[in-house]
């Protein structure tokens, strides 16, 4: 997928899938997020994309995970 085509919803779906379907803990998803976020930050800085699609996604995933956690 081209970086210009990646949207917030794609990132959220990926993180949600990693948490819900693959069973990763939010801390593991946070580690992945720390690697992915700078890539998009550079793309914003170099004007490939207008906004960083990873912004606030991790907070949403944490909310979802904590609501479903017994």
Legacy VTK file of the C-alpha trace (Angstrom):
# vtk DataFile Version 3.0
C-alpha trace
ASCII
DATASET POLYDATA
POINTS 70 float
0.000 0.000 0.000
1.333 3.435 -0.866
1.926 5.739 2.075
-0.497 8.331 0.642
-3.268 5.727 0.650
-2.883 4.783 4.319
-5.519 6.394 6.502
-6.299 6.544 10.209
-8.853 3.761 9.769
-6.215 1.461 8.246
-3.876 1.963 11.188
-6.697 1.527 13.696
-7.826 -1.676 11.976
-4.244 -2.991 12.049
-3.729 -2.209 15.739
-7.147 -3.594 16.630
-6.409 -6.781 14.713
-3.087 -7.172 16.475
-4.789 -6.780 19.850
-8.027 -8.673 19.305
-7.194 -11.282 16.671
-3.494 -11.910 17.300
-3.710 -11.549 21.080
-0.960 -8.954 21.451
-1.003 -6.863 24.586
-1.389 -3.101 24.234
2.237 -2.719 25.348
3.354 -4.763 22.329
1.182 -2.695 20.013
2.708 0.419 21.606
6.177 -0.866 20.673
5.038 -1.349 17.077
3.472 2.119 17.156
6.795 3.613 18.280
8.397 2.182 15.142
5.599 3.125 12.713
4.780 6.645 13.915
8.148 8.236 12.982
7.859 6.901 9.443
4.630 8.812 8.963
6.072 11.854 10.766
8.870 11.987 8.187
6.320 11.644 5.389
4.403 14.621 6.800
7.611 16.604 7.200
8.610 15.879 3.596
5.100 16.750 2.340
4.237 13.280 1.052
1.117 13.321 3.244
-0.768 16.122 5.001
-1.394 14.457 8.362
0.012 11.577 10.352
-2.560 8.740 10.297
-1.093 7.232 13.477
-2.067 10.212 15.646
-4.342 9.195 18.540
-4.844 5.646 17.228
-3.038 4.069 20.157
-5.247 5.903 22.667
-8.347 4.559 20.920
-7.009 0.996 20.974
-6.174 1.266 24.675
-9.751 2.406 25.383
-11.223 -0.473 23.402
-8.930 -3.035 24.988
-9.546 -1.842 28.538
-13.332 -1.896 27.988
-13.286 -5.503 26.802
-10.768 -6.732 29.367
-12.461 -8.747 32.152
LINES 1 71
70 0 1 2 3 4 5 6 7 8 9 10 11 12 13 14 15 16 17 18 19 20 21 22 23 24 25 26 27 28 29 30 31 32 33 34 35 36 37 38 39 40 41 42 43 44 45 46 47 48 49 50 51 52 53 54 55 56 57 58 59 60 61 62 63 64 65 66 67 68 69
